Every structure is written in C-alpha cells, then in structure tokens.
C-alpha cells in the first residue's frame, strides 16, 4: 500500500499545516486507523499461511504478529535466522505471499538493540564543554528560559512517555521531584506494561514532561517484552488505546541504515495515522552528533531512526551555560539528512524544502561533511531544539543526578505542545497535530541558535566533521528553541482557522449524509399513508394538522420531510411496512453509533404529541428486526 501511505503522509501534514485549506480537520482515531488498512482477504491469507506452519498469528492494524518457538520458525523458513556474529539476521524472511511487504523482529532480525540513553549521559563524563561552564537545569530554569506559564493543577489534553530496555519510572522519585520544585502533586494517569527497575531515562522523561506541562494528564508505556526496540509493539498499542494521548515523547532510536526501507516507511505511515487524528509524536534526534548512533564511522553518515521520519517532530539539544544563557548547539546533538531511498524532502516533507535549501545555499563546504557521506536531497532533522545539558533528575532515594542528552530536550518540547493543546482545547479548538508543518510556518516563534557544530567532540573530524549551526534551520538545532509566548499567540490565532475548518468538514460530512438520507426518504415524499390502528388517539388527532413532519433517522442525521399544505399525509399505507420494504429497521432510541460499531442509531426529536420515529440504515452486521412497543412505531 505504499502509494496509499504516501498520500496518507501528506494528508496528515496538510491537516496540521495552517497554510492548508484542510488545517485542523482531523479524523477520529478509528477513521485514521482505517486509512490504508490492508484488505481483509490479505490478512486472512497471511494468518492462514502462518497457521499452516504451526505459527500462531494475530492481526494488529497494518501488521500481523506471529509468535512461535525458534524451531518452528526455522522449519517454516529454512536457512534463515543464522548469523556468524550475534545470531541475528539483518533482514527477517518474508512469507511467500504478495500481500506481505516485509517482516521484522526485535529479537531475531535487525540490528543489535541500540536504543535510547538508558545509560543517560552524565555531565561529568563529557569532555566538551567543561562541566564548570554549564548551569544546572531545573523546572524553574525552564520556565524562565522559555517563558512557560506557572504550574497549574488541572489542565485538559493528554501526553505520554514511551520506554524500552526494561526502563520503569519511580513514583516515589516523581513525588519527591514535585515536592522539591513546588509542582502540583500529579500521578500518572495510565501505566501500560511492566518495567524491570526504575531507570534514569524513564525518571528523566516523566519528571520533565510533567515539569514542563504540570496538570496535563500523563500516561506511561513500557515495552513489555524487554527484548529489543519493538516499535511495532508500541505503535499498534498506541493506536488501539481507548484514551489516546495527544502528545507522545520518545527518547529512543537507532540507525536508519540498519532497517529495511519498507519497514522504515511503513512505520512512518503509522506515525502519520496518529497525526491524522491530531496526535503529536516527538522523537529525540540522538546523542552522537552527525553520525547518529554509530560509534565508528562507516564512511557515510548514519541518520537516526525514527528521528529522520517526516511524520514526527525531532528535537536536538543546546547548551545551558552557567551565566543563564542558551546560545549554541551541543556538539553531540544528533542531526543530518536521510538518504533518498528512505525519504526525500520534495516528496515526503515539502514543508521543509525552502528552509533546508536556504541552509544549503548559505553554508559553504567547510561547514558540511564531505559530499559523499550524506544526501542533500533527504529529509533534514532535527526540526527544533531545547537545552539538553545538566538536568537535575531526582531518584527514589531523593538524591539528584545531572543528566544530559536529547532525551532531556525531547520531553520539554512534548510538554510545550501539550500546553498549547491545553489552551486550544479550552477554547474548543482542535489540537496541534503533526507539529513540524505547523512550526515551519511559525519560525518567528522560535529562538534561533546560530553557534555550534555537531561533530561529537571531533569524533567525525577525519571525515570533515558534522554540520555547522546557522541562521534559520540547520541540521544541528533545527529552527531553535521554544518562545512560549509567541507559540501560544500563533497557536490561538491558527486555532480559529482550525476550528472553522473542522466545523466546515463536519458540515460537509453531514451534507453528504443528508443527500444520502434524501435518497432513502424519496419514496415517502408525496405519498399518502395510513396511521397504524394502535397509535394512541391523541397522536391520531394531532395527525390532522395539515403540515406534518415525518422524522426519519437515516445515515446518521435527522431529516424532516415537509409535505405541501392541505396534502393528506400518513394515510393508506403503514409506514412501518413501507420502511421494512426499503430495508430500514427500527432500533432503540439512541443517538450516535451503537456499541458494536455496526451501524448508526439515533432517534428524531419528539413531535407535539410526544412520539418519536427511530430508524437506522442496515449494515452487513445487522440482525433481524427487534420488536418494539407500539408507541415506538413510526409516527409524527
């Protein structure tokens, strides 16, 4: 479904871009998940093929998850899952079915787990810049530096953190952190999965997303298998959640070159489905400079994944100095360009094309790596940045630890988006959605960082180093750090347009349903009908009014057919029998969608005599007509 995924990616961006006519007209989570869904027959064929080889499988969104002992898999895929070095194949074998695009496994295939900063960078271990030159970052510093609003106990919206490597957070550490920095007491709303032990990474993420956006309900997801960087497990779980967080903060990643192109592009399409429903996904750009997560250069840059995906917001890191200023990138801030076989700016991220082209035109060769190590046509990242040095993280015992990394700047930006969502939702406006296209339209609301180079303390010097920071966008800090006051003003201004577009989209949808409803009602108009004999006498007397309204619920909307004055109406033929001939059934008097999702159910407003007409269009899942008391028969 690659062609569909391409359209999906651009559509999600358009609904988050204030320059688009569809800005703010997000879909429901269910509608977004159905976009580009695989055909049922393809899913069935895949599950049946796996079952024929003794492999249990279950369908999750665009994926089929298969679980079996290694011996069973080896029998189904002879000669696979063999590697001289670590017992892991770089590519998983694919069932011989046309519908299956790729296979992936965090334990049998792909690179060794190389995720996140679970061993989060500690300032004392860094060689550049000297620790004595840097200041400590606390919630108060963030509020002062970025103009964040004061703490507030209850806010609307929602946000979440995702963790791997068995990382769990400490509720006790969170409580001590909130007490230390005078934050409103706040526990997590939902916790999914089971971590091994509380870790620095998880505590950092939770403490500073809440410190940035106190009062916004926060969820926590931890990878249940604890065996690898299983993005499919996370994204399918995120898509299926009943309470969908509007912002996700993810401080993990790996090298894009170690993953199959189809896998990378499909995962980005899954991110786009969340964006299509108004969700923002924020990823860290990585902590190894321009070479992403590679400790030893391979002759080419190794862009991060999912940091380089166009459907997410990617965050780099800046330095917070002891004098209270933030004016330069930190040298290990990840950033660069994807290779064209994965993504191109022109096709996959057109909103950033002008900004990136301006950077490439401004910076000469001395400020870039050698031409043969990177692809100037690829998608550039990060999009933005925030301070990433010396965050004061509280442990369960109450001790503080200095932690640095894009893992620190990422939850800050996630919190900023959550605050903007809170302000818009309080005014009835849609959320931000995919934040990157929106931010590229409001670069004046960001603090430009023009100093620094992401050469990771000279690690890449022998290949020409990393990318230099410059005015405007650059592959080290993106467009820079947040200026909350300006971001809020832009969010509320655009929110008015988003609300108008969302209302217009709803109106257009209702208009479409109305046209469909008229087709259903056409056989009723202008005919003469007889009232059922068991309609109460009061209702029968009311039917003598010359201008009658027949309200029928069809295709999700109430419609009122108005016959001409003095035209006899509701005589000779029983409405119930006529509607039954049309295939319309009566249902309980509810408005909306039934619990099974099998059809639209609703009731019309009561008439002057207190009776109602209640019907729904039949669906494939419709069962035999249920009987109702005589008072629920179609009647004015």
C-alpha positions as CSV (number, residue, x, y, z in Angstrom):
1,X,0.0,0.0,0.0
2,X,3.0,2.3,-0.5
3,X,1.1,4.7,-2.8
4,X,-1.7,5.0,-0.2
5,X,0.9,5.6,2.5
6,X,2.5,8.4,0.5
7,X,-0.9,10.1,0.2
8,X,-1.6,9.4,3.9
9,X,1.7,11.1,5.0
10,X,1.0,14.3,3.0
11,X,-2.7,14.4,4.1
12,X,-1.7,14.2,7.8
13,X,0.8,17.0,7.2
14,X,-1.9,19.1,5.4
15,X,-4.3,18.9,8.3
16,X,-1.6,20.2,10.6
17,X,-0.3,23.0,8.3
18,X,-2.0,26.4,8.8
19,X,-1.4,27.2,5.1
20,X,-3.7,24.3,4.1
21,X,-7.4,24.6,3.5
22,X,-7.9,21.3,5.5
23,X,-5.9,22.6,8.5
24,X,-7.4,21.3,11.8
25,X,-9.9,19.0,10.2
26,X,-8.6,15.9,11.9
27,X,-10.2,12.5,11.7
28,X,-11.3,10.3,14.6
29,X,-8.8,7.7,15.8
30,X,-10.9,5.0,14.3
31,X,-11.1,6.7,10.9
32,X,-7.4,7.4,10.9
33,X,-6.5,3.8,11.7
34,X,-8.7,2.6,8.9
35,X,-6.7,4.7,6.4
36,X,-4.6,2.4,4.1
37,X,-5.6,-0.6,6.1
38,X,-4.8,-4.0,4.5
39,X,-7.5,-5.9,2.7
40,X,-9.3,-8.5,4.8
41,X,-8.5,-11.2,2.3
42,X,-4.8,-10.4,2.5
43,X,-4.9,-10.6,6.3
44,X,-6.7,-13.9,6.2
45,X,-4.3,-15.4,3.7
46,X,-1.3,-14.4,5.8
47,X,-2.8,-15.7,9.1
48,X,-3.8,-19.0,7.4
49,X,-0.3,-19.5,5.8
50,X,1.3,-19.0,9.2
51,X,-1.2,-21.3,10.9
52,X,-0.4,-24.0,8.3
53,X,3.2,-23.9,9.6
54,X,2.2,-24.1,13.2
55,X,2.7,-20.4,13.9
56,X,0.2,-18.5,16.0
57,X,-0.7,-15.1,14.5
58,X,-2.9,-12.2,15.3
59,X,-3.9,-9.1,13.3
60,X,-3.0,-5.6,14.6
61,X,-3.7,-2.7,12.4
62,X,-1.4,-2.9,9.3
63,X,0.5,-5.8,10.9
64,X,0.2,-9.5,11.6
65,X,2.2,-10.5,14.7
66,X,3.5,-14.1,14.7
67,X,4.8,-15.9,17.8
68,X,6.4,-19.4,17.7
69,X,9.4,-21.3,19.1
70,X,12.6,-20.8,17.1
71,X,12.5,-24.4,15.9
72,X,9.0,-23.8,14.4
73,X,10.2,-20.6,12.7
74,X,13.3,-22.3,11.4
75,X,11.2,-25.1,9.8
76,X,8.9,-22.6,8.2
77,X,11.8,-20.5,6.9
78,X,14.7,-22.9,6.1
79,X,18.1,-21.4,6.2
80,X,17.0,-18.2,8.0
81,X,17.9,-16.7,11.4
82,X,21.6,-17.6,11.0
83,X,24.3,-15.0,11.6
84,X,28.0,-15.5,12.2
85,X,28.3,-12.7,14.8
86,X,25.3,-12.4,17.0
87,X,22.7,-14.9,15.9
88,X,20.6,-12.2,14.3
89,X,19.8,-11.7,10.7
90,X,19.8,-8.2,9.2
91,X,16.6,-9.0,7.4
92,X,13.7,-11.2,8.5
93,X,12.5,-13.8,6.0
94,X,9.1,-12.9,4.4
95,X,6.3,-15.4,3.9
96,X,5.8,-16.2,0.1
97,X,2.7,-14.0,-0.1
98,X,2.3,-11.0,-2.3
99,X,0.4,-9.1,0.4
100,X,3.4,-9.2,2.9
101,X,5.7,-6.2,2.4
102,X,8.3,-7.0,5.0
103,X,9.0,-8.9,8.2
104,X,10.7,-7.6,11.3
105,X,11.6,-8.9,14.7
106,X,13.4,-7.2,17.7
107,X,14.9,-10.5,18.8
108,X,15.7,-12.5,15.6
109,X,16.3,-9.9,12.9
110,X,17.7,-6.4,12.5
111,X,20.4,-4.7,14.4
112,X,21.5,-5.3,17.9
113,X,19.4,-3.2,20.3
114,X,20.9,0.3,20.2
115,X,18.3,2.4,21.8
116,X,17.7,5.5,23.9
117,X,20.0,6.8,26.5
118,X,19.2,4.3,29.2
119,X,22.7,5.0,30.4
120,X,21.8,8.7,30.1
121,X,24.8,10.9,29.6
122,X,26.2,12.3,32.8
123,X,27.9,15.6,32.5
124,X,31.0,14.5,34.4
125,X,31.7,12.0,31.7
126,X,31.8,14.7,28.9
127,X,34.9,16.3,27.6
128,X,33.3,19.2,25.9
129,X,32.3,21.7,27.1
130,X,33.8,21.7,30.6
131,X,31.2,20.9,33.3
132,X,32.1,24.0,35.3
133,X,30.9,26.2,32.4
134,X,27.4,24.8,32.3
135,X,24.5,25.6,34.5
136,X,22.0,23.2,36.2
137,X,18.6,22.9,34.5
138,X,15.6,22.7,36.8
139,X,11.9,23.3,36.2
140,X,12.3,26.9,37.3
141,X,15.1,27.4,34.8
142,X,12.9,26.1,32.0
143,X,10.0,28.4,32.9
144,X,12.3,31.4,33.0
145,X,14.2,30.4,29.8
146,X,11.2,29.7,27.6
147,X,8.5,31.9,29.2
148,X,6.4,28.8,30.3
149,X,3.2,29.5,32.3
150,X,3.3,28.9,36.1
151,X,2.3,25.5,37.4
152,X,-1.4,24.7,37.3
153,X,-3.1,21.7,38.9
154,X,-5.6,20.7,36.3
155,X,-5.3,21.0,32.5
156,X,-7.0,19.5,29.5
157,X,-5.4,17.4,26.8
158,X,-3.0,14.5,27.5
159,X,0.6,13.4,27.0
160,X,2.7,10.2,27.4
161,X,6.2,8.8,27.5
162,X,7.3,5.5,25.9
163,X,10.2,3.5,27.2
164,X,12.2,0.4,26.2
165,X,15.1,-1.7,27.7
166,X,13.0,-2.6,30.7
167,X,13.0,1.0,31.9
168,X,10.4,1.8,34.6
169,X,9.8,5.1,36.4
170,X,9.7,5.6,40.1
171,X,6.5,7.0,41.5
172,X,8.4,7.9,44.7
173,X,11.0,9.8,42.8
174,X,8.3,11.7,40.9
175,X,6.7,12.7,44.2
176,X,10.0,13.9,45.7
177,X,10.8,15.8,42.5
178,X,7.4,17.5,42.5
179,X,7.8,18.4,46.2
180,X,11.4,19.7,45.7
181,X,10.4,22.1,42.9
182,X,6.9,23.1,44.2
183,X,5.0,21.4,41.4
184,X,1.3,20.3,42.0
185,X,1.2,16.7,43.0
186,X,0.4,14.6,40.0
187,X,0.4,10.8,39.5
188,X,0.4,9.2,36.1
189,X,-3.0,8.5,34.6
190,X,-2.3,5.2,32.9
191,X,0.7,2.8,33.0
192,X,1.0,0.1,30.4
193,X,3.5,-2.7,30.5
194,X,5.9,-3.8,33.2
195,X,9.5,-2.4,33.5
196,X,12.3,-4.2,35.3
197,X,13.6,-1.4,37.6
198,X,13.3,2.3,37.8
199,X,15.8,3.9,35.5
200,X,17.4,7.3,34.9
201,X,16.0,7.5,31.4
202,X,12.4,6.9,32.5
203,X,12.6,9.2,35.5
204,X,14.1,11.9,33.3
205,X,11.3,11.7,30.8
206,X,8.4,11.6,33.3
207,X,9.8,14.3,35.6
208,X,10.5,16.8,32.9
209,X,7.4,16.3,30.7
210,X,5.4,16.9,33.9
211,X,7.6,19.8,35.0
212,X,7.0,21.5,31.6
213,X,3.3,20.9,31.5
214,X,2.1,20.3,35.1
215,X,-1.6,19.4,35.3
216,X,-1.8,17.8,31.9
217,X,-2.8,14.1,32.3
218,X,0.3,11.9,31.6
219,X,0.5,8.2,30.6
220,X,3.4,5.9,30.6
221,X,4.1,3.0,28.2
222,X,6.9,0.5,28.7
223,X,7.8,-2.3,26.2
224,X,6.5,-5.5,27.7
225,X,8.9,-8.0,26.2
226,X,12.1,-6.2,27.3
227,X,14.0,-7.9,24.4
228,X,14.6,-5.1,22.0
229,X,13.4,-1.9,20.3
230,X,10.0,-3.1,19.2
231,X,8.4,0.0,17.6
232,X,5.6,-2.1,16.1
233,X,4.5,-3.2,19.5
234,X,4.4,0.4,20.7
235,X,2.7,2.0,17.7
236,X,0.0,-0.7,17.5
237,X,-0.6,-0.4,21.2
238,X,-0.8,3.4,20.9
239,X,-3.3,3.3,18.0
240,X,-5.5,0.9,19.9
241,X,-5.7,2.9,23.2
242,X,-9.1,4.0,24.4
243,X,-7.7,7.2,25.9
244,X,-5.4,8.4,23.1
245,X,-2.7,10.8,24.4
246,X,-2.4,13.9,22.2
247,X,1.4,14.0,22.6
248,X,4.0,11.2,22.8
249,X,7.6,11.8,24.0
250,X,10.1,9.2,22.8
251,X,13.8,9.4,23.6
252,X,14.9,6.2,21.8
253,X,16.3,5.4,18.4
254,X,18.7,3.5,16.2
255,X,20.4,3.8,12.8
256,X,18.1,4.1,9.9
257,X,20.6,2.3,7.6
258,X,20.2,-0.9,9.7
259,X,16.5,-1.1,8.8
260,X,14.7,-2.2,5.6
261,X,13.4,0.7,3.6
262,X,9.8,-0.8,3.6
263,X,9.9,-1.2,7.4
264,X,11.0,2.4,7.9
265,X,8.4,3.9,5.5
266,X,5.6,1.8,6.9
267,X,6.4,2.9,10.5
268,X,6.3,6.5,9.4
269,X,2.9,5.8,7.8
270,X,1.8,4.5,11.2
271,X,3.0,7.7,12.8
272,X,1.1,9.7,10.2
273,X,-2.1,7.8,11.2
274,X,-1.8,9.2,14.7
275,X,-1.0,12.7,13.3
276,X,-4.1,12.4,11.1
277,X,-6.2,12.1,14.3
278,X,-4.4,15.2,15.9
279,X,-1.6,13.5,17.8
280,X,1.9,14.8,18.0
281,X,4.9,12.4,18.2
282,X,8.1,13.9,19.5
283,X,11.4,11.9,19.0
284,X,14.9,12.7,20.2
285,X,17.5,13.3,17.4
286,X,20.2,11.3,19.1
287,X,23.3,11.9,21.1
288,X,26.2,11.0,18.8
289,X,26.3,14.0,16.5
290,X,26.0,13.8,12.8
291,X,26.9,10.1,12.8
292,X,23.7,9.2,14.8
293,X,24.3,6.1,16.9
294,X,27.4,4.8,15.2
295,X,30.5,4.8,17.4
296,X,32.8,4.1,14.5
297,X,32.2,5.9,11.2
298,X,31.4,3.7,8.2
299,X,32.3,6.2,5.5
300,X,28.7,7.5,5.4
301,X,26.6,9.3,7.9
302,X,24.1,7.1,9.7
303,X,20.9,9.2,10.1
304,X,18.8,8.3,13.1
305,X,15.5,6.4,13.1
306,X,12.8,7.3,13.8
307,X,14.4,10.8,14.2
308,X,14.6,11.2,10.4
309,X,10.9,10.3,9.8
310,X,8.9,13.2,8.3
311,X,5.8,12.5,10.3
312,X,7.3,13.2,13.7
313,X,8.8,16.2,15.4
314,X,12.5,15.7,16.1
315,X,14.3,17.6,18.8
316,X,18.1,18.4,19.1
317,X,20.0,19.8,22.1
318,X,21.6,23.1,23.0
319,X,23.9,24.1,25.9
320,X,22.7,25.8,29.0
321,X,25.6,27.9,30.4
322,X,26.3,28.8,34.0
323,X,25.5,32.5,33.2
324,X,21.9,31.6,32.4
325,X,22.2,31.8,28.6
326,X,21.5,29.4,25.7
327,X,23.2,30.4,22.5
328,X,24.9,27.3,21.0
329,X,24.3,23.7,20.0
330,X,26.0,20.9,22.0
331,X,28.4,19.0,19.8
332,X,26.7,15.6,20.3
333,X,23.3,16.8,19.2
334,X,22.1,14.4,16.5
335,X,21.1,15.7,13.1
336,X,21.6,15.5,9.4
337,X,19.7,14.1,6.4
338,X,18.1,10.8,5.5
339,X,19.2,9.0,2.4
340,X,16.8,9.3,-0.6
341,X,16.0,5.6,-0.8
342,X,14.2,6.2,2.6
343,X,12.7,9.7,2.3
344,X,13.2,12.8,0.2
345,X,12.2,16.3,1.1
346,X,10.4,17.1,-2.1
347,X,8.2,14.0,-1.9
348,X,7.8,13.3,1.8
349,X,8.4,16.7,3.6
350,X,7.7,19.5,1.2
351,X,7.0,21.9,4.1
352,X,10.7,22.0,5.0
353,X,12.1,22.2,1.5
354,X,12.6,26.0,1.3
355,X,14.2,26.2,4.8
356,X,16.7,23.4,4.1
357,X,17.5,24.8,0.6
358,X,18.3,28.1,2.3
359,X,20.7,26.4,4.7
360,X,22.5,24.5,1.9
361,X,22.8,27.7,-0.1
362,X,24.2,29.7,2.8
363,X,26.8,27.3,4.3
364,X,29.9,26.5,2.3
365,X,31.7,23.2,2.1
366,X,33.8,23.9,5.2
367,X,30.6,23.8,7.3
368,X,29.4,20.5,5.9
369,X,30.7,16.9,5.8
370,X,32.2,15.6,2.6
371,X,29.6,15.3,-0.2
372,X,30.0,11.5,-0.5
373,X,28.9,10.9,3.2
374,X,25.4,12.4,3.1
375,X,22.4,13.1,0.8
376,X,21.3,16.7,0.4
377,X,18.0,15.6,-1.1
378,X,17.0,13.7,2.0
379,X,14.7,14.9,4.8
380,X,16.6,17.1,7.2
381,X,16.4,16.8,11.0
382,X,16.1,17.9,13.8
383,X,13.2,20.3,13.5
384,X,13.7,22.2,16.8
385,X,15.9,22.0,19.9
386,X,15.9,22.8,23.6
387,X,18.6,22.8,26.4
388,X,19.9,19.3,26.8
389,X,22.6,19.6,29.5
390,X,22.7,19.1,33.2
391,X,19.1,18.3,34.0
392,X,18.6,17.7,37.7
393,X,16.8,14.3,38.0
394,X,15.6,13.0,41.3
395,X,16.0,9.4,42.4
396,X,13.7,7.3,44.6
397,X,16.0,8.0,47.5
398,X,15.8,11.7,47.0
399,X,19.2,12.2,45.6
400,X,19.7,14.4,42.5
401,X,21.7,13.4,39.4
402,X,22.9,15.6,36.5
403,X,21.7,14.1,33.2
404,X,22.2,15.4,29.6
405,X,21.1,14.3,26.2
406,X,18.4,14.9,23.6
407,X,16.5,12.6,25.9
408,X,16.2,15.7,28.1
409,X,15.2,18.2,25.5
410,X,12.6,15.9,24.0
411,X,10.1,15.7,26.9
412,X,10.4,19.5,27.2
413,X,9.2,20.0,23.7
414,X,6.5,17.4,24.2
415,X,5.3,19.4,27.3
416,X,5.3,22.6,25.3
417,X,3.0,21.1,22.7
418,X,0.8,19.7,25.5
419,X,0.5,23.2,26.9
420,X,-0.5,24.6,23.6
421,X,-3.1,21.8,23.2
422,X,-4.5,22.7,26.6
423,X,-5.0,26.3,25.6
424,X,-6.7,25.4,22.3
425,X,-8.9,22.7,23.8
426,X,-10.1,25.1,26.5
427,X,-11.4,27.3,23.6
428,X,-13.0,24.4,21.7
429,X,-10.2,24.4,19.1
430,X,-8.5,21.3,17.6
431,X,-5.1,20.2,18.9
432,X,-1.8,21.0,17.1
433,X,-1.4,17.6,15.4
434,X,1.8,16.9,13.5
435,X,3.8,19.8,14.9
436,X,6.6,20.0,12.3
437,X,4.5,21.5,9.4
438,X,2.9,24.0,11.9
439,X,6.3,25.1,13.4
440,X,7.8,25.6,9.9
441,X,5.0,28.1,9.3
442,X,5.9,30.0,12.6
443,X,9.7,30.2,12.7
444,X,9.5,33.6,14.3
445,X,8.1,31.9,17.4
446,X,11.4,30.1,17.9
447,X,14.8,31.2,19.3
448,X,17.4,30.7,16.5
449,X,20.6,29.1,17.6
450,X,23.5,30.1,15.3
451,X,26.6,28.7,17.0
452,X,28.0,25.2,17.3
453,X,28.7,22.1,15.2
454,X,27.5,18.5,15.8
455,X,30.9,16.8,15.2
456,X,30.6,15.0,18.6
457,X,33.8,16.4,20.1
458,X,35.8,15.8,16.9
459,X,34.8,12.2,16.5
460,X,33.9,12.9,12.9
461,X,36.8,15.2,12.2
462,X,38.6,12.8,10.0
463,X,35.6,12.8,7.6
464,X,35.1,16.5,7.7
465,X,33.1,16.8,10.9
466,X,29.4,17.4,11.3
467,X,27.1,20.3,10.3
468,X,27.5,23.8,11.5
469,X,24.7,25.8,13.0
470,X,23.5,28.8,11.0
471,X,20.8,31.4,10.8
472,X,17.4,29.8,10.2
473,X,17.1,26.0,10.0
474,X,20.2,23.8,10.4
475,X,20.8,20.1,10.9
476,X,22.1,20.6,14.5
477,X,19.3,22.5,16.3
478,X,16.6,22.9,13.6
479,X,14.8,26.2,13.9
480,X,15.9,26.5,17.6
481,X,14.3,26.6,21.0
482,X,10.7,27.5,22.0
483,X,9.5,31.0,22.8
484,X,6.3,30.0,24.5
485,X,4.5,33.4,24.4
486,X,4.9,33.6,20.7
487,X,4.0,30.0,20.1
488,X,0.8,30.4,22.2
489,X,-0.2,33.5,20.2
490,X,0.3,31.7,16.9
491,X,-1.5,28.6,18.2
492,X,-4.6,30.5,19.2
493,X,-4.6,32.6,16.0
494,X,-4.4,29.5,13.9
495,X,-6.8,27.7,16.2
496,X,-9.6,29.9,15.0
497,X,-9.0,28.8,11.4
498,X,-8.6,25.2,12.5
499,X,-11.9,25.3,14.3
500,X,-13.7,26.9,11.3
501,X,-12.2,24.2,9.0
502,X,-13.2,21.4,11.4
503,X,-16.7,22.7,11.6
504,X,-16.8,23.1,7.8
505,X,-15.6,19.5,7.4
506,X,-18.3,18.3,9.8
507,X,-20.9,20.3,8.0
508,X,-19.8,18.8,4.6
509,X,-19.9,15.3,6.1
510,X,-23.4,16.0,7.4
511,X,-24.4,17.4,4.0
512,X,-23.2,14.2,2.4
513,X,-25.2,12.1,4.8
514,X,-28.2,14.4,4.2
515,X,-28.1,13.7,0.5
516,X,-27.9,10.0,1.2
517,X,-30.8,10.3,3.6
518,X,-32.9,12.1,1.0
519,X,-32.4,9.2,-1.4
520,X,-33.7,6.9,1.3
521,X,-36.7,9.2,2.0
522,X,-37.7,9.9,-1.6
523,X,-40.2,7.1,-1.8
524,X,-42.0,8.5,1.3
525,X,-42.4,12.1,0.0
526,X,-45.7,13.0,-1.7
527,X,-47.4,9.7,-0.9
528,X,-50.5,9.0,1.3
529,X,-50.1,6.9,4.3
530,X,-52.5,5.5,6.9
531,X,-51.7,5.5,10.6
532,X,-51.3,2.2,12.3
533,X,-54.5,1.3,14.1
534,X,-52.8,1.1,17.5
535,X,-51.5,4.6,17.6
536,X,-52.9,6.4,20.6
537,X,-56.0,8.6,19.9
538,X,-54.1,11.8,21.0
539,X,-51.5,11.1,18.4
540,X,-54.1,10.4,15.8
541,X,-55.8,13.7,16.5
542,X,-52.5,15.5,16.1
543,X,-52.0,13.9,12.7
544,X,-54.8,16.0,11.3
545,X,-52.6,19.1,11.3
546,X,-52.1,19.9,7.6
547,X,-48.3,20.5,7.8
548,X,-46.9,17.3,9.2
549,X,-43.2,16.3,9.8
550,X,-42.1,12.8,9.2
551,X,-38.7,12.5,11.0
552,X,-36.6,9.5,10.0
553,X,-33.1,8.8,11.2
554,X,-31.1,7.8,8.1
555,X,-27.4,7.7,7.6
556,X,-26.7,9.4,11.0
557,X,-28.8,12.6,10.6
558,X,-32.4,13.6,11.4
559,X,-34.4,14.7,8.4
560,X,-37.9,16.3,8.3
561,X,-39.9,15.9,5.2
562,X,-42.4,18.7,4.8
563,X,-45.4,18.0,2.5
564,X,-47.3,20.8,0.9
565,X,-50.2,22.3,3.0
566,X,-53.5,20.6,2.6
567,X,-51.8,17.5,1.2
568,X,-53.2,14.5,3.1
569,X,-50.3,12.7,4.8
570,X,-49.8,9.5,6.7
571,X,-52.7,7.6,5.2
572,X,-53.5,4.3,3.3
573,X,-50.2,2.6,3.9
574,X,-48.5,1.7,7.1
575,X,-45.1,3.5,7.4
576,X,-43.7,0.5,9.2
577,X,-44.4,-1.8,6.3
578,X,-43.1,0.6,3.7
579,X,-39.8,1.2,5.5
580,X,-39.4,-2.5,6.0
581,X,-39.7,-2.9,2.3
582,X,-36.9,-0.4,1.9
583,X,-34.7,-2.4,4.3
584,X,-34.8,0.2,7.1
585,X,-35.1,-1.3,10.6
586,X,-36.3,0.2,13.9
587,X,-33.8,0.4,16.7
588,X,-33.6,1.7,20.3
589,X,-33.8,5.5,20.7
590,X,-30.1,6.4,21.0
591,X,-28.0,9.0,19.2
592,X,-24.6,8.1,17.8
593,X,-23.1,4.7,17.0
594,X,-24.1,1.5,18.6
595,X,-21.7,-0.2,21.0
596,X,-20.6,-2.7,18.4
597,X,-19.9,-0.1,15.8
598,X,-22.2,-2.0,13.3
599,X,-24.5,0.8,12.4
600,X,-25.7,4.3,13.1
601,X,-28.5,4.5,15.6
602,X,-30.5,7.6,16.6
603,X,-33.9,9.0,17.3
604,X,-35.7,12.0,16.0
605,X,-36.9,14.8,18.2
606,X,-40.3,14.2,19.7
607,X,-43.3,15.8,18.0
608,X,-46.0,17.8,19.6
609,X,-47.7,14.6,20.7
610,X,-44.6,13.2,22.3
611,X,-44.0,10.3,19.9
612,X,-40.7,9.6,18.0
613,X,-39.6,8.0,14.8
614,X,-36.4,5.9,15.3
615,X,-34.7,4.0,12.4
616,X,-31.2,3.2,11.2
617,X,-29.8,2.2,7.8
618,X,-29.0,-1.5,7.7
619,X,-25.4,-2.8,7.7
620,X,-23.8,-6.1,6.9
621,X,-23.8,-6.8,10.6
622,X,-27.5,-6.0,11.0
623,X,-29.5,-8.8,12.6
624,X,-33.2,-9.5,12.4
625,X,-35.5,-6.6,13.3
626,X,-36.1,-6.3,17.0
627,X,-39.6,-5.8,18.2
628,X,-40.6,-2.6,20.0
629,X,-43.7,-1.4,21.8
630,X,-46.4,0.1,19.6
631,X,-45.5,3.6,20.9
632,X,-42.2,3.4,19.1
633,X,-43.7,2.8,15.6
634,X,-43.0,5.5,13.0
635,X,-45.4,8.3,13.7
636,X,-45.4,12.1,13.8
